[in-house]
């Protein structure tokens, strides 16, 4: 191939080689543009995964084009293709040993993408970090934490994944009220003030503001008031400790025999309804 160039003058040979290099570069640019158009045409939900896969295969194709073009150019300057391939293999092997972490990231990333273990918008816990999946890439998984911060998790560190596929956690706080109507009304007012303060202070743990499910009765005739919180997984400690303690202490001022067991905290899983932010 390109044997016809050998009979040409040196300036003309150099010009043809430059034209070939420019042509390869233009092909690379068009390939990248085509892949970008392809990715934009995909549904938003699958965009991140498709972008990762397309980016990988585009990079491989670009590498092959540049690698082949450089080899042909070197051949015209008298460099043996065999020597070129052997040198590239040695260099590639050295780079491979030096970047084992990168290779692990890519392999794990492909596994996550093709296995559908997690998807965009899922609430997951990976390596002790909880958040909404924003991106699944070749090197990192990006989660959005309850504080709105982006958490970058290298793919090679992914071992155990907890997927809250049913959605967010619902925390139910049941508050036993006094049988005396006047005191019961005072209790509800105090509880409202405490919850309002807590929500303002710890707003990051709540998916939505609290809602009241009204007053209920047990089979024994005890009246209790149920308040529902939608919270991030693993963030119920504040409600179990701070909120509960403040409620109990406040209600003891209204009724001296009020006990800790009269405020209970329970959890349920609620179907996911919020989009990715």
N, C-alpha and C positions, 0 to 999 in steps of 0.2 A: 504494500500500500504506500502511496505517496512516492513511488520510485521515479515518477516523472519529474519530481522537484529536483532530483540530483543533477539533471542536465541544465538547470537554470543557474543564472548568476547568483552570487551570495545575497545582494540587496533584494532581489526578487524572491529568493527563498525565504528570507527573513520576513518580507512583507506578507507572503502567503501564510507563514506560521502565525503571524500576528492576527491576520484575518480569521484563521481557524480558532484562535484563542478567544477573539471577540465574539465569534459566532457561538461558541460554546457558552460563553458568559450570557449572551442574550437568550439562549435556550433555557439556561438556569433561571433567569429572571421571569420568563414566560411560564415556566413550570410553577414557580412560587405564586405568581398571580393567579394561575389556574386553580391551584390548591386553595388559595384564599377565597376565590369565588365559590368553590365547591363547599367550603366550610360555612360560608354565609348563607347558603341555600338550605342548610340543615336546620331542623327544629332546634329551638333554644335549649331544650332539655338534654339533647345529645351533643350539643356543640362542643363542650369541653373534651369529651372522650374522642369525638371525631377529629378535633383539632390536634390532639396528641398523636393519634394514629397517623393522620395525614402528614403532620410535621415530621414524624419518624421516617416514613417512606419517602417523603420529599427529600429529606436530608440524605438518605441512602442513595437515591437517584442522582442527586447533585454531586455527591462524592464520586460515584461511578463515572459521571461525565467528566469531571475535572481530572480524576485519576487517569482515565483513558486518554484525554487530550494531552496531559503532561507527558505521558508515556510516548505518544506518537511524536510529540515535539522533540523530546530527548533522543528518540531514535534517529531523527533527521540530523542530529548533531553527533551521531556515532555512538550513542549509549545503547548498549544491548538491552532489549526488553526483558530478557531473562534476569540480568543483573538488577534491573529496575524493580521487577516483581519480587526478587529475593530480598533486596534491601527493604522494600515496603513491608514484606512479611516480618522481617526482624524488628523493624521499627514498630509495626502494629502489635507484635507480641510483647515488646517492652512496654508500650503504652497500656496494653491490656492488663499486664501485671501491676502497673502503677495506678490503674484506675478501676480496681475491682469494685469499689463502692459504687462508682458510676454505672458499671455493668449491672450490679445487683439492683440499683434503682430502676433501670430500664426494664429488666426482666420482671421485677415485681410490679412495676407500673403496667406493663402489658397484661400480666395475670389479673390485676384488679380490673382493668378495662374490659377484658374479654369474658371474665367470670361473672360480671355484674354483681360482685359482692357488695359494693356500695354504689350509690348513684347520686347525682347532683340533687341537693335539697334534703338529703337524708340527715337525720340527727344521729350522730355516731359518737362513740368514745374510742379513741385510739391512743394507746400509750399513756393513759391517764388524762388525756386532753379531750374535752367534750365540745362539740360544736356542730354547725351545719356545714355540709360539704359544699364548697364553692367551686373547687377545681380538682380534677384528677389528671395529673400530668405524668410525664415520663420520669421525672425526678422527685416531685413533691406532690403530696395531697395538701390542699389548702382548706382549713376549717375556719369558720367565723365563730368566735367564742361568744359567750353571753355578754361580754363587755364590748362586743363589736370589733375586737381585734382579730387580725388575720394570723392564724397559726400554721406554719409551714412544717410539715412532717415528712422527712426523707422516706422514700418508699422502702428502703432496705431495713428501716427500723420497725416496719409494720409487722407485728406478730399476732396480737389478739385484737379483734375488732368487735365492738358491741354496737349493733345497729338497732336503734329505737324505731323500728319500721312502722310501729303503730302510732307514732307521733310523740307528743310532749307529755310531761308528767302532770297529773292533776293532784293537787294536795288539798285534802278536805280537813278543815278544822271544825270540830264539833264542840260547842261551848254550852255547858249546862247552865240553865237560867234558874233564877229563884222562882218559887211558886207565888211569891208576892208580885203582883203585876207592876206596881210602882218601882220596886227594886229591880225587876227584870228589865224595865225600860231604861233605868239608869245604867244597868250593866251593858245593854246594847249600845248606848251612847258612848260609854267609856271604851268599849271594844272598837267602835268605829274610829275613834280618835287615835288609838294605838295603831291600828292597821294603816290608817292614812299616813301616820308618821313613818312606819316601817317601810311602806311602799315607796315613799319619797326618798328614804335613806338608802334602801337596797334595791333600787329600781332595776338594776342589771340582772337580777335573778328571775324576774317575772317576765313571762311571755306576754301576758295580758294582765290588766288590773283585776283585783279580786271581785267576786260577785257573790251575792247572798242567795242561798237557796231557801231562805225563810226558816220559820220556827217549826220544829217537828216534835213528835212525842215518841218515847220508847214504849215498849209493851208494859213496862212498870209504871207508866204515867209520868215519867220525868220529861220536862220540856227542855229541848236544847236548840241552839241556833247554829246552823251550818253555813260556813263561809268557804268558798271554793277559790283556790289559787291555781293558775297555770304557770308552772315554773320549768326551768331548765333541769335536765336530769342531774342528780347528785348535788342539787343546791337547796335541799330541804332542811339542812341543819339550822339555818337561821330561824326558820319557822318552828322547828322542834325545840329550840332553846330560847332564843331572844324573845320571839313573839309570844310563845306559850308562857314563859316566865313573867313577862310584863302583864299579860292578861290576868294570870292567876293572882299576882300581887295586887293588881288594881281592883279585882273583884273581891278580894279578901277585905278591902277597906269598906265595901258595901255589905258584905256578909262574912262575919268573922270565921265561920266554920267551913268556908269554901276551901276545897282541897285540890291538889294537883291533878288527880285522876279525873276531875270534872271537866278538864280540857284535854281532848284527845286529837292526835294528828294521824291521818291515814293517807295512803296514796293509791291512785288508780292511773291506768294508762288511757290517754284520750286520743282519738283519731286525729291525725295531722291535718290541719287545714290552712296553715300559713305558707305562703310562697317563700322561695329563697330571696333573702334581702340583698 
